[in-house]
């Protein structure tokens, strides 16, 4: 399955990895610096990570002939901007 859906798995890995990185950054800023307004800081990085996860999802849809896994990767990548805006 990994060989057949490697582009979809790459897209999902980028989405999950960037979500974890931005979540960790937000927790660090809140706990150490007591910053409660994160509206401008992670949004740019979140927008770039959405682009970085949707592009491999699009490649997956083309190479994997629009399988369900590739479509889920595209949808989660596109909707993940909701998790990056605080």
KOLVO-61663 format. One record per atom (N, C-alpha, C): residue in three letters; x, y, z negated. Coordinates in steps of 0.2 Angstrom, whole numbers, plus 5000, padded with zeros to 4 digits. Layout:
<nodes>
alaXYZ
...
</nodes>
This chain:
<nodes>
unk500449945000
unk500050005000
unk500450065000
unk501050064996
unk501450124996
unk501750145003
unk501950095007
unk502250105013
unk501750125018
unk501150105017
unk500650125022
unk500350195021
unk500350215014
unk500050285012
unk500650325009
unk501250325012
unk501750365009
unk501650435009
unk501350465014
unk501250535015
unk500650555010
unk500150515009
unk499650535004
unk499950524997
unk500350484996
unk500650474989
unk501150534988
unk501450554993
unk501950614992
unk501450674990
unk500950684994
unk500450744993
unk500250734985
unk499950684983
unk499750674976
unk500250684971
unk500850664973
unk501450674968
unk501650744967
unk501550784973
unk501750854972
unk501150884968
unk500550874969
unk499950904966
unk500050884958
unk500150824956
unk500250804949
unk500850834946
unk501450834950
unk502050864947
unk501950934946
unk501750974951
unk501651044950
unk501151064945
unk500651024944
unk500151034938
unk500451024932
unk500850974931
unk501250964925
unk501751024923
unk502151044929
unk502651094928
unk502251164926
unk501751174929
unk501451244927
unk501051234921
unk500751184919
unk500451174912
unk501051174907
unk501551144908
unk502151154903
unk502351224902
unk502451254908
unk502651324908
unk502151374904
unk501551364905
unk500951394901
unk501051384894
unk501051324892
unk501151304885
unk501751334882
unk502351334885
unk502951364883
unk502851434882
unk502551474886
unk502451544886
unk501951564880
unk501451524879
unk501051534874
unk501351524867
unk501651464866
unk501951444860
unk502551484858
unk502951494862
unk503651534860
unk503551614861
unk503251634866
unk503151704867
unk502451734865
unk502051694863
unk501351714861
unk500951754867
unk501151734873
unk500851774879
unk500151734880
unk499651774880
unk498951744881
unk498651764888
unk498951804892
unk498751824899
unk499251794904
unk499051744907
unk499451714912
unk499251724919
unk498751774920
unk498451774927
unk498951784933
unk499451824932
unk499851834938
unk500451794938
unk500751764933
unk501351724933
unk501251654937
unk500851614935
unk500851544939
unk500451544945
unk500151594947
unk499651594953
unk500051594959
unk500651624960
unk501051624966
unk501351554967
unk501651534961
unk501851464962
unk501351414963
unk500751424960
unk500151374961
unk499951374968
unk499951434971
unk499751444978
unk500251414983
unk500851414982
unk501351384986
unk501351304985
unk501251284979
unk501151214978
unk500551184981
unk500051224981
unk499451204985
unk499651194992
unk499951234995
unk500151235002
unk500651175003
unk501151164998
unk501551104998
unk501251044998
unk500651034995
unk500350974994
unk499850964999
unk499551015002
unk499051005008
unk499350985014
unk499951015016
unk500350995022
unk500450925022
unk500750895017
unk500850815018
unk500250785018
unk499750805015
unk499050775016
unk498750785023
unk498950835026
unk498750845033
unk499150795038
unk499750785036
unk500150745040
unk499950675039
unk499750655032
unk499450595031
unk498850575034
unk498350625035
unk497750615038
unk497850595046
unk498350625049
unk498550615056
unk498850545056
unk499350535052
unk499750475053
unk499350405051
unk498950415046
unk498550365043
unk497850355045
unk497750395051
unk497050395054
unk496550415049
unk496650465045
unk496150495041
unk495850445036
unk496250405033
unk496050355028
unk495750395022
unk495450355017
unk495150385011
unk495650415007
unk496250385006
unk496750405002
unk497050475004
unk497150485011
unk497350545013
unk496850605012
unk496250585013
unk495650635012
unk495650655005
unk495750615000
unk495750624993
unk496350674991
unk496850654994
unk497550694993
unk497450764996
unk497050775001
unk496950845004
unk496450884999
unk495950844997
unk495450884993
unk495750894986
unk496150854983
unk496450864977
unk496950924977
unk497350924983
unk497850974984
unk497451044985
unk496951044989
unk496651104990
unk496251134984
unk495951094980
unk495551114974
unk496051124968
unk496651104968
unk497151114963
unk497251184961
unk497151234965
unk497251304964
unk496751324958
unk496251284957
unk495751304951
unk496151284945
unk496551234945
unk496951224939
unk497551264937
unk497751304942
unk498351344942
unk498151414939
unk497551434941
unk497351504938
unk497051494931
unk497351534927
unk497151524920
unk496651574918
</nodes>
